[in-house]
Amino acid sequence: MALVLRQLGIRCPPAYRLLTPTICSHYAVPLCTAAKQESKSPTRPLSPHVTIFRWPLPMVMSIAHRATGVFLAAGMVGLGLSSVLPGDYASQLSALQTLGVSGFPIKFLLTVPLSYHTWNGIRHLAWDFGRGFKITEVFRSGYIVLAFTLLSSLGLSLI
């Protein structure tokens, strides 16, 4: 079609050029040299990058929710694999204690992902019902989740 149009001396219509840029390539305009040199400038970033702006709380909490989900799933796999290890729970616990690891830090590190994922999951359930979508409510519920996570993790690790 473009060849027929070109032989007749008719320019490709703009919409046709957008749909088939390779056929109407003789109408393409190359970039000027200034634009090529500017795009290769080392002082200008190519695109917005995660290191140039402060991460907002909802973004961090979303990433942490996914990470804790992966951690909890890996923990369940590890728990399943520990059932086939030789010895019982008491011998495995004594092996950890011989490494110099006390009970509170281990309990706290294990309960933080569990409690965070639980409280943030409740927050997501509220969102599923259409509640808490205003920006102020999103930040407020985020801080509430973090406070409940800290309190419940401390409570569970002190038991």
N, C-alpha and C positions, 0 to 999 in steps of 0.2 A: 504494500500500500504506500509506504513512504517512498519507495523507489519510483512508483508511478507518479506520485505527487511531485517528486524531484524532477523527473523527466519532463513533466508538463510545466515546470517552472513555478509550481505553487509551493509556498512554504508550509511546513507542517503546522497544524493548529496548535496553540499552546497546550491544550488539554491532551492532545495526542503525543506531544513532546514529553509531557510529564509521565504518561503511561508507558511510553516506549523510548526511553532516553538513548538506548544504543542505536536504534534505527535512525533517529534524528540527531545523531551525534555531531554532524557537521555544523549544527547551530549552537553547539556548546561553546561557552566562553571560558578560556582557561583562567585560573586564579592569577592575580597580578603578583609580581615578585615581592611586593611589600607585605602582602598577606601571608605568603609562604614564609618569609623571614620572621614575621611576627609570631607565627604559630610555633616556630622552633625556638623561641626565646626561653632561656632557662629560668628567667625571673618570674614568668607568668605561669601559674598552674594550668594544666590542661583542662581540668574540671574541678568542681568543688570536691574536696577531699575530707575524710573524717577527722583529719588532724587540724583543720583550720576553723572549726566551730565547736562550741560547747555542746555536748550531748544533752538533750533534754531528758528529764526524769522518765517520761513514758517510754522513750526509746531504750534507755538503759534497762528499765524493768522488763520490757518485752524481750530483749536479748537474754537477760538473766532468767526469765521464765523458761525460755527454750533450753538454756544451758542446764538449769536445774532439772528439767525433764529428762534430758539426756543423761545427766549424772545419776538420777534416781533409777532410770532404766538400766544403766550399767551396773549400779549397785544391786539391783535385783538379779542380774545375770551373775554377778560375783557371789551373791548369797546362794544362788543355786549351785554354782561351782564349788563353793565351800562345803556343801553337804557331801561331796565326794572326796574331800581331802581326808587324809588319815587323822584320827583323833576326834575328840568331841569339842564342844564350844569352850569348855573350861581350859583345855590344853591350848587352844588357839588364843584365848584371852591371856593366858600366862605367857605365851610366846610374845605377844605384843607388849606386855608389861616388862619383860626382860629387855626389850629395846629401849626402855626408859620412857614410854608413853603412858601418861596417867589417864584416868578415866574421864575427867571433866572436859579437857580439850577435844578428845575424840568424840564424846557424846555431843558436844556443842557443834563440832564440824559436821557431824552426821545429821543433826536435827535442823540446822539452818536451811539446807536445801529442801528438806521435807516440809517444814513449816512455811517457808516462803512460797513454795509451789502450791501448797494447800490454800493459803490466804489469797494469793494472786489468782488462783483458780476460782475462788469464791467471788473475787472482783470481776473476773471474766463472766461468771454466771449472771451477775448483776447487769453487765453490759449486754448479755444475751436477751435480757428482758427490757432493754432499751433505757436503762437507768445510768446516769453518771457520765454522759458524753460531753458535757460542757468542759471547757479547758480547766476551769477552776476546780470542778469536781474530779477530773482525771488526776490532777496533781494532789488534791486532798486525799483521794482514795489511795494514791500511791504512797503518800506519807503514812497513812493509817496501816497499809499492808506492811510497810517497813517496821513500824512500831510493834504491831502484833507479831511479826516474825521474830524480832529481838526478844520480846517478852515470853513468847511461847517456847522459843529455843532455850532461853535461860531456864525456864520452868522445867522443861523436859530433861535438860542435861543435869539439873540438880537432883532429880529423882534417883 
